Amino acid sequence: MIVTRTTFTGILLGLVAISGCGERALTEQQRMEKNLGQSLKTVVPLAGTVTVDGKPQKTVVIKLFKSDNLESQLPNSFTTADPEEGKFAFMTYKEGDGVEPGEYVVTFELMKAKSGGRFEGPDRLNDRYNDPKSSQFPIKLVAGEPQKELKFELTTR
């Protein structure tokens, strides 16, 4: 069999294409698992709106605590993402994917924004909603049952 330059180039391009297809054929979840070195946990979308005295605020810090461990805040606290409408959405692996199923309590603080994405007190909600032990906002997340339209209406009085 005589291999011409054209045939050789065709074979080489075919091999390159096949070798690259494996990575592209991975799903987004498979790519994330490969990067993390572990299987992804099931998450449930958790999103909604928060208002203070009937108005959206851009510096409401929202935190989740597991109901059975109120001393340990989840690492994904959140501030309202859309100050015009007071929207928020929690994430674990990617924007808006949510958190693991379970029972949680939610806390809120209305802080003053500082540079670098940091916040400073005092809490302008007068510490009414920032203690997980007295939270008035329990949430139960069940796998396969997204909660995307939660509404939290807070007051400063």
Phi, psi and omega per residue, in radians:
M1 nan 2.250 3.140
I2 -1.731 2.218 3.137
V3 -1.785 2.011 3.113
T4 -1.508 2.922 3.128
R5 -1.034 -0.704 3.138
T6 -1.127 -0.778 3.126
T7 -1.109 -0.794 -3.133
F8 -1.068 -0.759 3.117
T9 -1.090 -0.718 3.119
G10 -1.101 -0.764 3.122
I11 -1.116 -0.778 -3.135
L12 -1.072 -0.801 3.116
L13 -1.101 -0.674 3.103
G14 -1.094 -0.747 3.119
L15 -1.145 -0.719 3.104
V16 -1.087 -0.774 -3.134
A17 -1.102 -0.759 -3.132
I18 -1.139 -0.749 -3.105
S19 -1.158 -0.556 3.129
G20 -1.402 -0.388 -3.078
C21 -1.162 -0.534 -3.104
G22 -1.027 -0.767 -3.123
E23 -1.232 -0.708 -3.139
R24 -1.221 -0.460 -3.116
A25 -1.328 -0.215 3.117
L26 -1.175 2.480 3.048
T27 -1.279 2.905 3.099
E28 -1.026 -0.729 3.133
Q29 -1.098 -0.750 3.133
Q30 -1.102 -0.681 3.104
R31 -1.118 -0.760 3.137
M32 -1.132 -0.725 3.111
E33 -1.085 -0.701 3.116
K34 -1.109 -0.774 3.136
N35 -1.152 -0.670 -3.133
L36 -1.412 -0.385 -3.100
G37 1.333 0.383 3.132
Q38 -2.781 2.872 3.087
S39 -1.260 2.546 3.099
L40 -1.355 2.471 3.055
K41 -1.388 2.684 3.066
T42 -1.177 2.347 3.076
V43 -2.216 2.730 -3.120
V44 -2.148 2.231 3.107
P45 -0.986 2.364 3.135
L46 -2.392 1.907 -3.059
A47 -2.654 2.902 3.097
G48 2.946 -2.630 3.141
T49 -2.308 2.695 3.052
V50 -2.366 2.344 3.067
T51 -2.200 2.711 3.067
V52 -2.165 2.113 -3.076
D53 0.913 0.683 3.076
G54 1.434 0.024 -3.093
K55 -2.159 2.489 3.047
P56 -1.176 2.558 3.113
Q57 -2.259 2.524 -3.101
K58 -1.580 -0.125 -3.088
T59 -2.100 0.589 3.025
V60 -1.443 2.113 3.102
V61 -1.631 2.132 -3.087
I62 -1.935 2.227 -3.133
K63 -2.200 2.568 3.064
L64 -1.956 2.451 3.061
F65 -2.259 2.376 3.029
K66 -1.110 2.353 -3.104
S67 -1.043 -0.551 -3.114
D68 -1.566 0.054 3.104
N69 -2.639 1.314 -3.052
L70 -1.217 -0.192 3.123
E71 -1.426 -0.264 -3.017
S72 -2.014 1.836 3.106
Q73 -1.317 2.479 3.037
L74 -1.136 2.610 -3.092
P75 -1.235 -0.132 -3.061
N76 -1.883 1.057 2.992
S77 -1.185 2.857 -2.972
F78 -2.558 2.633 2.973
T79 -1.964 2.741 -3.124
T80 -1.021 2.264 -3.041
A81 -1.490 -0.454 -3.085
D82 -2.156 1.586 -3.060
P83 -1.073 -0.379 3.131
E84 -1.257 -0.545 -3.103
E85 -2.102 -0.074 3.127
G86 1.245 0.474 -3.084
K87 -1.414 2.596 3.045
F88 -2.507 2.771 3.041
A89 -2.692 2.196 3.137
F90 -1.388 2.720 3.124
M91 -2.447 2.643 3.010
T92 -2.052 -0.927 -3.106
Y93 -1.922 -0.611 3.133
K94 -2.575 2.835 -3.050
E95 -0.921 2.143 3.033
G96 1.382 0.099 -3.100
D97 -1.315 -0.384 3.054
G98 1.841 -2.736 -3.115
V99 -2.330 2.965 3.139
E100 -1.085 2.589 3.039
P101 -1.026 2.603 3.125
G102 2.698 -3.069 3.117
E103 -1.845 2.297 -3.052
Y104 -2.328 2.859 2.856
V105 -2.136 2.603 -3.080
V106 -1.946 2.425 3.037
T107 -2.151 2.789 -3.091
F108 -2.421 2.526 2.989
E109 -2.427 2.431 3.061
L110 -1.862 1.832 -3.009
M111 -1.959 2.987 3.055
K112 -1.652 2.279 -3.124
A113 -1.293 2.427 3.033
K114 -2.065 2.992 3.116
S115 -1.149 2.736 3.112
G116 1.333 0.303 3.101
G117 1.301 0.301 3.129
R118 -1.732 2.900 -3.124
F119 -2.289 2.696 3.076
E120 -2.344 2.679 -3.110
G121 -1.564 -3.015 0.130
P122 -1.367 2.866 3.108
D123 -1.141 2.073 -3.105
R124 -1.370 0.035 3.000
L125 -1.693 0.206 3.083
N126 1.010 0.636 3.091
D127 1.049 0.422 -3.099
R128 -1.351 -0.431 -3.003
Y129 -2.229 0.203 -3.008
N130 -1.778 0.085 3.135
D131 -1.841 1.999 -3.115
P132 -1.079 -0.454 -3.118
K133 -1.242 -0.397 3.129
S134 -2.084 0.358 -3.121
S135 -1.043 2.402 3.095
Q136 -1.686 0.181 -3.000
F137 -2.247 1.319 3.046
P138 -1.396 2.593 3.109
I139 -2.393 2.346 3.029
K140 -2.020 2.057 3.129
L141 -1.806 2.198 3.139
V142 -1.972 2.379 3.131
A143 -0.935 2.336 3.110
G144 1.442 0.019 3.132
E145 -2.145 1.412 -3.117
P146 -1.060 2.570 3.022
Q147 -2.113 1.678 -3.032
K148 -1.919 -0.013 -3.089
E149 -2.271 0.688 3.077
L150 -1.173 2.552 3.092
K151 -2.271 2.126 3.092
F152 -1.998 2.114 3.139
E153 -2.004 1.882 -3.087
L154 -1.830 2.771 3.085
T155 -2.301 2.696 3.080
T156 -1.585 -0.200 -3.111
R157 -1.732 nan nan
